[in-house]
Amino acid sequence: MCSMPQSTADISLTKIAQPSTPRRWAVLLAACAGQFLVVLDVSVVNVALPSMRADLGLSAAGLQWVLNAYTITFAGLMLLGGRAADLFGRKGTFLAGLGLFTLASLAGGLAQEGWQLIAARGAQGVGAAILSPATLTILTSSFPDGPARARAIGTWTAVGAGGGAAGGLVGGVLTETLSWRWVLLINVPVGAVVLLAAALWLSERRVRTGRRLDFPGALLVTVGLGATAYGVVETETVGWGAPQALGPLALGLLLLGLFVLVESKVRAPLVPLGVFRSGSVSASNVAMLVNGAAMFSMWFFLTLYMQNVLHYSPVQAGLGLVPASFAIVVGSKVAPRLMAIAGARNLAMAGSFVSLVGCLWQTRMHEGGSYPFTVLVPSMLIALGAGLAGTPLATLATTGAPPENAGLMSGLINTSRTMGGALGLAVLSTIAASRTAGSEDPGELAAGFAYAFAASAGLLGVAVLVMLGFLPGRCGRRGLAHRLRRVHR
């Protein structure tokens, strides 16, 4: 299970697709820049939401969908984006996704009505879903399996995590110094520069398989995931037993069931169900989904805690999360070296356990909390653990994938991370709201956030057990770690 044997043709294709060492790092820079943008926009609008509401007259539900329109389309279409990178070429897919993302950012920044902003955020999510899997596919195709690929994935993970972590600070600074519009408009010049660099540095490679995109499967999984996410989001305002929530949830689960049925019947499925026979692939994606839920919700709840309970300004709240941003980058960067020592499975489990400890610490937050003990240390533990776990999970989920499935495996692990964040935030927000019962009292808010962190700790405990039971042990240590160890001798 450590790696799948490749045919002679596959090995030849892999070698051809790998550029020279200097160009690899230019490719890494372009891929990481694209990933930074799409992850940044998951969280960058959080601190700008009050300004958006005041300027565009958004309702509370409309304001929530400024976030959800992006995350749901992003997660729901990512599998299709991953397969498109395999079939139509990495460079073309990367440029198409980044171009759409940049144009949608411009439209959102210029929006004059609430529906225009929500529509632009949805279009951003579509562009991100095309772009994000292509970034990881570019890396796995450009770097040979082993230590160089692990370091590249570690850098990609760190940059992506840093994008999510920096969202609060970037959004706060831009909102206070310029306008909420610049949390979207800032993507335009950055996206233009990355487009030019990618056009120059990336080479077009594709694996010619004769397969087509599975549009029925893509439609079912996208609408199914979207309906499920919508139902979970609705529970925050109407409760779990209301028809407004149960209807979309039931529809989403039905469509996802039909997706599995369709994928088992069609000749060229979007997701060959056989990939889940690998315990490494299945467990890695489950663990990534749970880690994504805990990580994404941490930024959200801590931002609210610092602003609504500790009474920090948006910029102060963003600055308060900088140490956690640094911790997740450090964890991601040291992960390849630690994988060579401990093995991929053991490091992923250890990282998730460190995050679990941080979540348990966060359950002690209260109205009179101090920054060092209720924000700084526990948030750094959660972030460090996420950084340590992310690289081995992404590596285990993609190692050994044949060239024609590289984008699929990248899309799966990215879908797990992003959908985990979207669903996790909805579920954990409902848990927090059940404790506060609509109260805006700082003490009640802090208690609600503490409840949410307790639930995150429980989820991470389940993830550790899944990894212990299903991730490869000896193979992960002796196979993957042996290859990684050679570079450090």
C-alpha positions, 0 to 999 in steps of 0.5 A: 500500500506504500506505492502502486506499481506503475507500468512502463508507459506510466513511468515514462510519462512521469519522467517526461513530465518532471522539469529540471530542478531550477524550474521545479522551484519556479513551478512550486512558487506559481502553484503555492501562490495559486493555493494561497489565494484560494485558501485566503478567500475562505477566511479573508471576508470574516472581519469585513462582514459588518461593513459589507452588511452596512454598505449593501443592506444584506440580511443576516442570512444573506451575510452568511451566504457571503461565506457559504457561496464560496465554500460550498461551490469550492468544495462541491466542484473540486472533484470535477476540477481535479479530474479536469486537470488530468484530462485537459492538462495542468497548465490550461486548467490552472490558468482557467481557474485562476482567470475565473477567480480573478475576474470574480474577485473584481466583480465582487469588489465592485458589487452594488447589491447584495445578490451581486456580491453573493453571486461573485463569491459563488463564481470565485468558488468555481474558479477556486475549485478548478484552480486548487486541485491543479496546484497539487497535481502540478506538484505531484507531477513535477516532483519525483516520488520521495523526499523532493515531493514531500518537501514540495507538498510541505511547502504547499501545505504551509502556504495554504495554511498560511493563507487561511491563517492570514485571512483575518489579519489581511481582511482587518487591515484592508477593511480598516485602512481602505474598504471592505471592497479591497478584501476582494480587489486585492486578488486582482493584481496578485492574480494577474501577476501569477497568471503571467508567471504561470503562463511563462513557467508552467509547461502543458502536460496531459495524460491521454486516456481517451476518457471524458468528464463524468458530468452526471457524476459531477452534477450529483456530487456537487448538488449533493454536497451543496444541499447537505451543506445548506441543510447543516447551515440552516440548522444554525437558525431553525434547528435540526428538526425543522423542515427547512433543515431536514429537507435539504439534508435528506435531498443531499444524502439522497443525491450522494447515494445516487452519485455512488450508484452512478459511479459504480455503473458508468464506464469512466467515473468521476471517482473510481470507487476502487480507490477507496479500497485503499485504507490509506486513501480512505483514512487519509481523507477522513482524517483530513476532513476532521482536521479541516473542520477543527482548523477552519472553525478555530480561526472563526471562533477565536476571531469572534472571541477576541472581538466580541468578548475581549473587545479587540479591533479587527486589526488587533484580532488579526494580529492576535492570530499571527503566532498561530499562523506562524505555528502552522507554517512551522509545522508544515515545513518540519513535517517532511523531516519528521516523517523520515524519522517517525513515519507518515502515519505516526506523524499524522496521528501525533499532529492531530493529537497536538491539535486535540490538546489545544482544543481541550485547552480552548474549552477553558475560555471565559469572559475574563480570559487573557490573551496569552492563556486563552488565545495564544498558547492553545491556538498555537497548539491547534495550528502546529498540530494541523501543520504536522498532520496535513503534510503526511495526510496529503502525501499518503493520499496521493503517493503511488497514484498513477498519472491519470489519477493524480488530479483526482487524488489531489481533488479528493484530499482538497475536497475533504479539507474544504468540505470539512471546514464548511460542514464543521463550521456549520455544525460547530456554530450550531453547537455554540448557538445551542449554548448561547441561546441567542444571547450577546452577553460576553460570558455566554458567547465565551461559553458557547465557543468553549462548547464548540472547541469541546466538540472539535476535540472529540472529532479529532479523537475520532480521527486519531482512532481512524488513522490508527486503525486504517493508515498503513503502519510498516509500509508508511514507515519503512517505505515512505520514510526510507525514501525521505531519509535518504535526502537528510543523510 
